[in-house]
Amino acid sequence: MNSDIILKVKNLKTFYPVLGGLFKRHVNDLKAVNDVSFNLKYGETLGLVGESGCGKTTIGKTILHLVSPTEGEIIYKDNDISKDLPRGLRRKIQLVFQDPDSSLNPRMKIVDLISEPIRILEGITNTVELRSRAYKLLQIVSMKKEHLDRYPHEFSGGQKQRIVIARALALNPEIIILDEPTSALDVSVQAQILNLLKKLQRQFNFSYIFITHDLSVVRYIADRIAVMYLGKFVETGSVKNIFDNPIHPYTRALLSSRPVINIEEKHEEQILEGEIPSPVNPPEGCTFHPRCPLFQQGITTVCNEEIPEEINISEGHIVWCRKKGIESYK
C-alpha cells in the first residue's frame, strides 16, 4: 500500500439478510453496500454524500465492524481488517455519531464518559490520572474544567457534540468516522463544530470519513467527495471536480437541489422522477436508470441491461455511467 494511504477499501459489499416464511429462512439480501472501493490518505477528509438509505452510514459501520462485511477487503496501514478489527487497532479508528443525546449515557458524569475508553482499553484505574486526561481532552475541544462533573442534560447540542468528539480523541485515533455530526445542530453551531474539526485535523493530522447529506457542509470540510446511490458510488472526485464539473446525472440533480444565496450561482433545479428502488431488489444494469433523465429521454438505451462503466474524467475524477461521451455531455 502507498505510504500516503492509511486506509484502503476494495470491492466492499455489506448485505443484510432478509428472512421470510414461517421458519424465518434466508430468502434475499438487502444490498446496503454493493462493490465500493476507495482510498483514504493521511490527513485527508473524504466526504460520503447521497440520499438517506444509500449506504453511506453502513460503510462506516462496516469499517468499524459494527456490522460484518459480506465481501471485499479493508486494509488499515498494511493490516487486513476485513474479517476482524483487532483490539490493538480499535483505538485507531473512532466514530462520532449523528445524535449526541443517544451516544452519551445520561446517568454518567462527563469525566466518566470521556475516561471510560481509557479505563477499559488502557487498563488505567487511577482516578486522578483519568480525571487529568479527561480535562486535557475537554480543553482540546474548548470546554472548561467545571464541565467534568456535570451530566449530559446540562449542555446544549453543540456542547454535547464537543464532548462526543473529546471522547473519540481519548485513545489517540488516526481515523475518525463522522456520521452526520452536524445535522442536528443550528447553522451557527454547525460552523463552530466544523471549524473545530478542521482545527483538530491540522493539529493532529487526523483522517476523516465525513458522512452527510448536506452538500454545503461537505463542500466546506472535505478534500474529496464520493457520491453514493443505492449502495454504489456514481461519481468521485475532488471538491472542485464535483462542484465545478459534475458529470453524473445524479450528482447534477443533487447539486441543483441545494439552496444557493449567490445570485451568480443560480441554477435550474433538476427534479428526479420516481422513488428510490428497493435495495432488496435493485434494478438490473445501472441502479439509477429508472430515475435517470438520460435514460428517460432515450439518450441512453442500454442502462437497464448493462452495468455502468468506470470512466476516468481526469486525475482522481471518476464517473460510473454507460453513456458514451458522458464527460462532454451538458
C-alpha positions as CSV (number, residue, x, y, z in Angstrom):
1,M,0.0,0.0,0.0
2,N,1.3,3.5,-0.8
3,S,3.0,5.3,2.1
4,D,0.5,8.2,1.9
5,I,-2.6,5.9,2.2
6,I,-3.8,5.0,5.7
7,L,-7.0,3.1,4.7
8,K,-7.8,1.1,1.5
9,V,-11.3,-0.3,0.9
10,K,-11.6,-2.6,-2.1
11,N,-14.8,-4.2,-3.6
12,L,-16.6,-3.8,-0.3
13,K,-20.1,-5.4,0.0
14,T,-22.3,-5.4,3.0
15,F,-25.6,-7.2,2.7
16,Y,-28.2,-7.7,5.4
17,P,-30.1,-11.0,5.2
18,V,-33.8,-10.8,4.6
19,L,-35.7,-13.5,6.4
20,G,-39.1,-14.8,5.4
21,G,-41.6,-17.6,5.8
22,L,-42.7,-19.5,8.9
23,F,-39.2,-20.6,9.8
24,K,-37.5,-17.3,9.0
25,R,-35.3,-18.6,6.3
26,H,-32.9,-16.5,4.3
27,V,-34.8,-15.5,1.2
28,N,-32.9,-12.5,-0.1
29,D,-30.4,-9.8,0.8
30,L,-30.7,-6.1,1.3
31,K,-27.7,-4.8,-0.6
32,A,-26.7,-1.8,1.6
33,V,-23.2,-1.5,0.2
34,N,-22.5,-3.1,-3.2
35,D,-19.0,-3.2,-4.5
36,V,-17.4,0.0,-3.3
37,S,-13.7,0.9,-3.4
38,F,-11.7,3.9,-2.2
39,N,-8.5,5.0,-0.6
40,L,-8.1,7.4,2.4
41,K,-4.9,9.4,2.8
42,Y,-3.2,10.6,5.9
43,G,-4.7,14.0,7.0
44,E,-7.5,13.8,4.3
45,T,-11.2,14.2,4.6
46,L,-13.3,12.0,2.3
47,G,-17.0,13.1,2.2
48,L,-19.6,10.4,1.5
49,V,-22.8,12.0,0.2
50,G,-26.2,10.8,-1.0
51,E,-29.8,10.4,-0.1
52,S,-30.9,8.6,3.0
53,G,-30.6,4.9,2.7
54,C,-27.9,5.0,0.0
55,G,-25.4,3.0,2.2
56,K,-23.0,5.7,3.4
57,T,-23.5,5.0,7.1
58,T,-23.2,1.3,6.5
59,I,-19.7,1.9,5.0
60,G,-18.6,3.5,8.3
61,K,-20.2,0.7,10.4
62,T,-18.5,-1.9,8.3
63,I,-15.0,-0.4,8.6
64,L,-15.5,-0.5,12.4
65,H,-17.0,-4.0,12.3
66,L,-20.3,-2.8,13.9
67,V,-21.7,-4.8,11.0
68,S,-19.8,-7.6,9.2
69,P,-18.7,-7.2,5.6
70,T,-20.1,-9.7,3.1
71,E,-17.2,-9.5,0.7
72,G,-14.2,-7.2,0.0
73,E,-11.1,-6.0,1.6
74,I,-10.4,-3.4,4.3
75,I,-6.7,-2.6,4.8
76,Y,-5.5,-0.3,7.5
77,K,-1.8,0.5,7.3
78,D,-1.0,-2.9,5.8
79,N,-3.2,-4.7,8.3
80,D,-6.0,-6.7,6.8
81,I,-9.0,-5.9,9.0
82,S,-11.6,-7.4,6.6
83,K,-12.6,-10.2,8.9
84,D,-12.0,-8.6,12.3
85,L,-10.8,-5.3,13.9
86,P,-8.2,-6.5,16.5
87,R,-8.3,-5.0,20.0
88,G,-5.0,-3.3,19.4
89,L,-6.3,-1.4,16.4
90,R,-9.8,-0.5,17.6
91,R,-8.5,2.6,19.3
92,K,-7.0,3.9,16.0
93,I,-10.4,4.1,14.2
94,Q,-13.2,6.0,16.1
95,L,-16.7,7.0,15.4
96,V,-18.7,10.2,16.1
97,F,-22.4,9.6,15.9
98,Q,-25.1,11.8,14.5
99,D,-27.1,12.2,17.7
100,P,-25.0,13.1,20.8
101,D,-28.0,12.5,23.1
102,S,-28.2,8.9,22.1
103,S,-24.4,8.3,22.4
104,L,-24.0,9.9,25.9
105,N,-25.2,7.9,28.9
106,P,-27.4,10.4,30.8
107,R,-26.5,8.8,34.2
108,M,-22.8,9.3,33.8
109,K,-20.8,12.5,34.5
110,I,-18.7,13.9,31.7
111,V,-15.4,12.9,33.4
112,D,-16.6,9.3,33.4
113,L,-17.9,9.4,29.8
114,I,-14.6,10.6,28.5
115,S,-12.3,8.5,30.6
116,E,-14.3,5.2,30.1
117,P,-12.5,4.1,26.9
118,I,-9.1,5.0,28.5
119,R,-10.0,2.9,31.6
120,I,-11.2,-0.1,29.5
121,L,-8.6,-0.3,26.7
122,E,-5.6,1.0,28.6
123,G,-6.4,-0.5,31.9
124,I,-5.9,2.7,33.9
125,T,-7.8,2.8,37.1
126,N,-6.2,5.8,38.9
127,T,-9.0,8.3,39.2
128,V,-6.6,11.3,39.4
129,E,-4.9,10.3,36.2
130,L,-8.2,9.6,34.5
131,R,-9.6,12.9,35.6
132,S,-6.4,14.7,34.4
133,R,-6.7,13.1,30.9
134,A,-10.4,13.9,30.6
135,Y,-9.7,17.5,31.4
136,K,-7.0,17.8,28.8
137,L,-9.4,16.3,26.2
138,L,-12.1,18.8,27.2
139,Q,-9.5,21.6,26.8
140,I,-8.8,20.4,23.3
141,V,-12.5,20.9,22.3
142,S,-12.7,24.3,24.0
143,M,-14.6,23.3,27.2
144,K,-13.9,24.0,30.8
145,K,-12.7,22.1,33.9
146,E,-16.1,22.7,35.7
147,H,-17.8,20.7,33.0
148,L,-16.2,17.5,34.2
149,D,-18.7,16.9,37.0
150,R,-21.8,17.8,35.1
151,Y,-24.3,15.5,33.3
152,P,-25.2,15.5,29.6
153,H,-28.6,17.1,30.1
154,E,-26.9,20.2,31.4
155,F,-25.3,21.0,28.0
156,S,-26.5,22.4,24.7
157,G,-26.4,20.3,21.5
158,G,-23.2,21.8,20.3
159,Q,-21.5,21.2,23.7
160,K,-22.7,17.6,23.7
161,Q,-21.1,17.1,20.3
162,R,-17.9,18.6,21.6
163,I,-18.0,16.0,24.4
164,V,-18.5,13.2,21.9
165,I,-15.6,14.4,19.9
166,A,-13.4,14.6,23.0
167,R,-14.3,11.0,23.9
168,A,-13.4,9.9,20.3
169,L,-10.0,11.6,20.8
170,A,-9.3,9.8,24.1
171,L,-7.5,6.8,22.5
172,N,-5.4,8.9,20.1
173,P,-7.1,7.7,16.9
174,E,-5.7,8.2,13.4
175,I,-9.1,7.8,11.6
176,I,-12.4,9.4,12.7
177,I,-15.6,8.4,11.0
178,L,-18.1,11.3,11.4
179,D,-21.7,10.2,10.8
180,E,-23.8,13.4,10.2
181,P,-22.1,15.1,13.1
182,T,-23.7,18.5,12.5
183,S,-27.1,17.6,11.1
184,A,-28.9,18.1,14.4
185,L,-27.3,21.4,15.2
186,D,-28.2,25.1,14.3
187,V,-26.3,26.6,11.4
188,S,-24.2,28.8,13.6
189,V,-23.3,25.8,15.9
190,Q,-22.6,23.7,12.8
191,A,-20.0,26.2,11.7
192,Q,-18.3,26.0,15.2
193,I,-18.1,22.2,15.1
194,L,-16.8,22.2,11.5
195,N,-14.1,24.7,12.4
196,L,-13.2,22.6,15.5
197,L,-12.9,19.5,13.3
198,K,-10.6,21.3,10.8
199,K,-8.5,22.7,13.6
200,L,-8.1,19.2,15.2
201,Q,-7.2,17.8,11.8
202,R,-4.4,20.4,11.3
203,Q,-3.2,19.8,14.8
204,F,-3.2,16.0,14.9
205,N,-3.3,15.1,11.1
206,F,-6.4,13.0,11.5
207,S,-8.0,11.3,8.5
208,Y,-11.8,11.8,8.4
209,I,-14.6,9.9,6.7
210,F,-17.4,12.5,6.8
211,I,-20.9,11.1,6.1
212,T,-23.6,13.7,5.3
213,H,-26.5,14.6,3.1
214,D,-25.7,18.3,3.3
215,L,-23.7,19.4,0.3
216,S,-22.8,22.8,1.8
217,V,-21.2,21.1,4.8
218,V,-19.2,18.6,2.7
219,R,-18.0,21.4,0.4
220,Y,-16.6,23.3,3.4
221,I,-14.8,20.4,5.1
222,A,-13.9,17.7,2.5
223,D,-10.9,17.3,0.3
224,R,-12.6,14.6,-1.9
225,I,-16.2,13.5,-2.3
226,A,-17.8,10.2,-3.2
227,V,-21.4,10.4,-4.3
228,M,-23.5,7.3,-3.5
229,Y,-26.7,5.9,-4.9
230,L,-28.3,2.7,-3.8
231,G,-25.1,1.1,-2.3
232,K,-22.8,2.2,-5.1
233,F,-20.5,5.1,-6.0
234,V,-21.7,7.0,-9.1
235,E,-19.0,9.7,-9.0
236,T,-15.9,10.5,-7.1
237,G,-13.5,13.4,-7.3
238,S,-12.1,16.5,-5.5
239,V,-14.4,19.1,-4.2
240,K,-13.6,21.3,-7.2
241,N,-14.3,18.4,-9.6
242,I,-17.7,17.6,-8.0
243,F,-19.0,21.2,-7.6
244,D,-17.4,22.9,-10.7
245,N,-17.7,20.0,-13.1
246,P,-20.4,17.4,-12.0
247,I,-20.8,14.7,-14.7
248,H,-23.2,12.1,-13.5
249,P,-26.9,12.9,-13.8
250,Y,-27.5,12.0,-10.1
251,T,-24.7,14.3,-8.9
252,R,-26.1,17.1,-11.0
253,A,-29.5,16.6,-9.6
254,L,-28.2,16.7,-6.0
255,L,-26.3,19.9,-6.7
256,S,-29.2,21.5,-8.3
257,S,-31.4,20.9,-5.3
258,R,-29.2,22.7,-2.8
259,P,-30.1,26.3,-1.7
260,V,-28.0,29.0,-3.3
261,I,-27.6,32.5,-1.9
262,N,-25.2,34.0,-4.5
263,I,-27.3,35.0,-7.5
264,E,-24.4,34.3,-9.8
265,E,-24.7,30.6,-8.8
266,K,-28.4,30.3,-9.6
267,H,-29.3,27.2,-11.4
268,E,-32.3,25.3,-12.8
269,E,-33.4,22.6,-10.3
270,Q,-33.4,19.1,-11.8
271,I,-36.2,17.1,-10.2
272,L,-35.7,13.3,-10.3
273,E,-38.9,11.5,-11.0
274,G,-39.9,8.3,-9.3
275,E,-39.0,6.7,-6.0
276,I,-35.6,5.2,-5.0
277,P,-35.8,1.5,-5.8
278,S,-35.6,-1.1,-3.1
279,P,-32.0,-2.2,-2.2
280,V,-33.5,-5.7,-1.7
281,N,-34.4,-5.9,-5.4
282,P,-32.3,-3.3,-7.2
283,P,-32.9,-2.7,-10.9
284,E,-30.9,-4.6,-13.4
285,G,-28.0,-2.8,-15.1
286,C,-27.4,0.7,-13.7
287,T,-29.4,1.0,-10.5
288,F,-30.1,4.7,-11.3
289,H,-31.7,4.1,-14.7
290,P,-35.3,4.2,-13.6
291,R,-34.8,7.8,-12.4
292,C,-32.1,8.9,-14.9
293,P,-33.1,11.7,-17.2
294,L,-30.7,10.5,-19.9
295,F,-32.4,7.1,-20.0
296,Q,-35.9,8.5,-19.8
297,Q,-35.2,10.8,-22.7
298,G,-33.8,7.9,-24.8
299,I,-30.3,9.4,-24.9
300,T,-29.0,6.1,-23.4
301,T,-30.7,2.8,-24.1
302,V,-28.6,0.0,-22.5
303,C,-28.7,1.2,-18.9
304,N,-31.4,-1.3,-17.9
305,E,-29.2,-4.2,-19.1
306,E,-25.5,-3.3,-18.7
307,I,-23.6,-2.4,-15.5
308,P,-22.1,1.1,-15.7
309,E,-18.5,1.5,-16.9
310,E,-15.9,3.2,-14.8
311,I,-14.9,6.4,-16.7
312,N,-11.8,8.5,-15.8
313,I,-12.7,12.1,-16.4
314,S,-9.4,13.5,-15.1
315,E,-6.9,12.5,-12.4
316,G,-9.0,11.4,-9.4
317,H,-12.3,12.2,-11.0
318,I,-14.3,9.0,-11.8
319,V,-17.8,8.5,-13.1
320,W,-19.8,5.3,-13.4
321,C,-22.1,5.6,-16.4
322,R,-23.0,3.8,-19.7
323,K,-23.4,7.0,-21.8
324,K,-20.7,7.4,-24.4
325,G,-19.1,10.8,-24.2
326,I,-20.7,11.5,-20.8
327,E,-17.6,13.7,-19.9
328,S,-18.7,16.2,-22.5
329,Y,-22.5,16.0,-22.0
330,K,-24.1,19.2,-20.9
